[in-house]
Amino acid sequence: MAFKPLHDRVLVRRVEGEEKTKGGLIIPDNAKEKPAEGEVIACGEGARKDNGELIAMAVKEGDRILFGKWSGTEVTINGEELLIMKESDILGVIA
């Protein structure tokens, strides 16, 4: 990947949601909500305190995360739809 986020930003690939309901009904593309789950592709170095000290990132490449429905900015890199968001927009890491 030729893109490296700066500071406390994270590059995320959305994980596709289910295509069927629990009852077996197929969900059409126009009725699907964008998933709020993703995989961290790249991370910045972290935020800085007022004195210049680096605050390490809590997530790393490869982590599966949950984020808010309206979080991040959609970008296209190498023909792939990705999200750039601040680390504070991440709700949690899926273990």
Backbone bond lengths (Angstrom), bond angles and torsions (degrees), N, CA, C in turn:
res aa  C-N    CA-C-N  psi(-1)  N-CA   C-N-CA  omega(-1)  CA-C   N-CA-C  phi
1 M - - - 1.455 - - 1.518 107.95 -
2 A 1.315 116.12 133.96 1.452 121.80 -177.36 1.523 111.85 -97.52
3 F 1.318 118.53 24.37 1.463 121.99 -177.82 1.520 109.81 -130.22
4 K 1.332 117.09 130.56 1.465 122.34 177.57 1.524 107.89 -126.30
5 P 1.339 118.30 117.04 1.468 120.70 177.67 1.531 111.18 -64.88
6 L 1.303 116.18 152.22 1.461 121.55 178.57 1.522 110.96 -100.53
7 H 1.323 114.62 156.31 1.468 123.88 174.32 1.530 112.32 53.05
8 D 1.346 117.66 -123.17 1.474 120.78 -175.89 1.526 111.75 -102.25
9 R 1.321 116.57 32.60 1.469 120.30 179.14 1.528 110.87 -98.58
10 V 1.345 114.33 154.39 1.459 122.03 -175.12 1.530 108.30 -132.37
11 L 1.331 116.94 138.87 1.457 122.83 174.85 1.522 107.61 -98.42
12 V 1.344 116.96 126.27 1.465 122.16 -171.72 1.532 111.00 -127.61
13 R 1.333 115.74 138.00 1.468 122.35 171.21 1.520 107.09 -103.03
14 R 1.344 116.91 123.96 1.466 120.30 177.94 1.526 110.25 -63.59
15 V 1.327 116.15 143.68 1.458 122.31 173.54 1.520 106.18 -95.03
16 E 1.317 117.32 126.63 1.463 121.24 -176.93 1.518 111.34 -63.07
17 G 1.330 115.91 141.14 1.460 122.55 -179.49 1.521 111.79 -80.78
18 E 1.293 114.94 178.91 1.466 122.01 179.90 1.524 110.24 -66.80
19 E 1.317 116.69 144.58 1.461 121.32 177.49 1.522 111.87 -99.25
20 K 1.338 116.97 -6.45 1.458 121.51 177.63 1.523 109.39 -132.35
21 T 1.333 115.53 152.05 1.458 119.91 173.64 1.527 108.39 -79.76
22 K 1.320 116.57 172.08 1.464 120.07 178.12 1.522 111.06 -61.57
23 G 1.322 116.83 -28.46 1.459 121.62 179.48 1.525 113.67 -81.92
24 G 1.351 116.93 -4.99 1.453 120.63 176.78 1.516 115.35 98.96
25 L 1.335 117.80 2.92 1.462 120.23 178.41 1.529 109.84 -76.76
26 I 1.321 116.48 137.29 1.466 121.11 178.80 1.523 108.42 -82.21
27 I 1.333 116.15 131.91 1.465 121.94 -179.56 1.527 108.24 -93.07
28 P 1.344 118.72 121.06 1.471 120.23 178.70 1.525 110.88 -68.90
29 D 1.344 116.55 154.18 1.459 121.81 -177.25 1.518 113.61 -55.24
30 N 1.342 117.42 -39.44 1.463 119.02 -177.32 1.527 113.17 -73.55
31 A 1.328 119.42 -11.68 1.465 122.77 178.96 1.531 111.88 -99.84
32 K 1.327 117.22 -9.56 1.469 120.46 -178.59 1.519 110.32 -76.25
33 E 1.322 115.48 142.99 1.448 120.42 171.37 1.514 107.71 -91.02
34 K 1.335 115.88 150.41 1.457 118.39 177.05 1.523 108.17 -66.94
35 P 1.320 117.39 135.08 1.458 119.15 -177.78 1.528 111.88 -67.32
36 A 1.316 115.41 147.48 1.453 121.70 178.07 1.525 109.73 -104.05
37 E 1.325 115.40 27.77 1.460 121.66 179.00 1.522 106.78 -126.14
38 G 1.320 116.17 143.54 1.452 119.01 -178.94 1.510 112.59 -156.97
39 E 1.329 114.05 177.63 1.462 122.13 178.50 1.523 107.99 -118.36
40 V 1.327 117.06 132.87 1.454 122.16 179.36 1.528 108.18 -73.44
41 I 1.329 116.15 123.35 1.459 122.46 179.84 1.524 110.69 -95.08
42 A 1.332 117.10 -41.77 1.467 121.72 -179.54 1.521 109.07 -153.14
43 C 1.339 115.77 152.58 1.466 122.26 -179.70 1.524 110.14 -129.94
44 G 1.327 114.92 150.41 1.455 119.97 171.14 1.527 109.48 -77.62
45 E 1.326 115.84 -176.44 1.470 120.28 -178.51 1.516 112.89 -75.59
46 G 1.324 117.11 -26.61 1.456 121.84 -177.69 1.516 111.07 125.82
47 A 1.306 116.02 168.74 1.464 121.66 179.86 1.523 109.52 -78.76
48 R 1.313 115.82 167.14 1.462 121.10 177.55 1.522 110.15 -121.66
49 K 1.325 115.08 141.14 1.463 121.19 174.47 1.524 108.28 -74.19
50 D 1.324 116.98 171.89 1.461 121.56 179.61 1.522 112.20 -60.49
51 N 1.346 117.02 -29.90 1.461 120.13 -179.65 1.530 112.41 -85.56
52 G 1.345 117.53 3.41 1.456 121.56 177.49 1.519 114.67 93.41
53 E 1.338 117.14 -5.75 1.462 121.08 -179.78 1.528 110.27 -68.88
54 L 1.334 117.16 136.10 1.459 122.84 -177.52 1.530 111.13 -79.52
55 I 1.328 116.04 133.25 1.463 121.99 174.09 1.529 106.26 -100.58
56 A 1.320 117.01 114.83 1.459 121.67 -175.55 1.529 111.33 -64.60
57 M 1.334 116.00 150.97 1.465 122.16 178.67 1.530 109.33 -74.16
58 A 1.336 116.08 145.47 1.469 121.48 178.63 1.521 111.62 -88.40
59 V 1.343 117.37 -14.01 1.465 121.45 178.42 1.529 108.96 -114.23
60 K 1.336 115.25 161.48 1.471 120.21 178.86 1.524 108.69 -139.71
61 E 1.309 116.39 167.93 1.458 121.17 179.07 1.524 109.91 -56.83
62 G 1.325 116.28 136.92 1.460 121.77 179.08 1.518 114.37 94.90
63 D 1.342 118.74 -14.92 1.465 121.41 178.40 1.527 110.23 -66.82
64 R 1.340 116.43 141.30 1.474 121.92 171.30 1.514 106.61 -94.57
65 I 1.314 116.14 129.07 1.464 120.96 -172.74 1.523 111.43 -128.01
66 L 1.332 115.34 162.07 1.464 123.62 169.79 1.523 106.99 -113.25
67 F 1.330 116.08 140.14 1.463 120.17 179.29 1.517 109.33 -140.61
68 G 1.316 116.16 164.00 1.453 121.75 -178.34 1.516 112.42 -65.05
69 K 1.317 116.01 154.71 1.460 122.63 -176.17 1.521 112.96 -57.85
70 W 1.311 118.36 -36.64 1.461 122.63 -176.90 1.516 112.36 -106.30
71 S 1.310 118.42 18.39 1.472 122.31 -177.00 1.519 111.88 -77.58
72 G 1.304 115.19 148.48 1.452 121.40 170.40 1.513 115.83 81.32
73 T 1.324 113.83 172.19 1.452 123.36 177.79 1.516 107.87 -119.47
74 E 1.325 116.69 127.07 1.459 120.36 -179.46 1.525 109.85 -77.51
75 V 1.336 116.12 132.84 1.461 122.85 177.93 1.526 108.51 -136.12
76 T 1.324 116.13 158.56 1.454 121.36 174.54 1.523 107.46 -114.91
77 I 1.328 115.99 119.53 1.455 122.11 179.44 1.517 107.54 -125.85
78 N 1.316 116.43 124.84 1.472 122.43 -177.28 1.530 111.41 52.90
79 G 1.326 117.27 38.16 1.454 122.23 177.65 1.518 115.08 77.19
80 E 1.321 117.93 6.79 1.464 122.16 -178.26 1.523 109.90 -112.44
81 E 1.352 116.34 134.40 1.464 121.89 177.83 1.530 109.52 -77.97
82 L 1.336 116.86 118.59 1.460 122.42 -179.30 1.522 109.63 -130.33
83 L 1.334 116.00 171.84 1.467 122.47 176.83 1.518 109.37 -121.45
84 I 1.325 115.88 141.25 1.462 121.22 169.15 1.518 106.02 -113.55
85 M 1.335 116.46 127.08 1.461 120.15 -179.53 1.520 110.36 -143.24
86 K 1.312 115.25 159.82 1.467 120.02 173.93 1.521 108.59 -75.80
87 E 1.311 115.20 152.36 1.464 119.78 179.68 1.530 110.76 -59.64
88 S 1.317 118.00 -31.32 1.465 121.32 -179.19 1.529 112.54 -68.10
89 D 1.354 118.23 -17.16 1.466 121.25 176.69 1.533 112.20 -78.48
90 I 1.319 116.47 -12.58 1.470 120.95 -178.91 1.529 108.40 -81.03
91 L 1.336 115.81 127.84 1.467 121.06 -177.92 1.519 112.15 -84.07
92 G 1.331 118.16 -31.78 1.462 120.19 -179.37 1.511 111.34 179.03
93 V 1.346 114.16 168.13 1.458 122.77 178.47 1.527 107.53 -106.12
94 I 1.337 116.45 133.49 1.469 121.41 178.47 1.509 107.86 -86.47
95 A 1.331 116.07 122.66 1.466 120.60 -177.39 1.515 112.46 -83.41
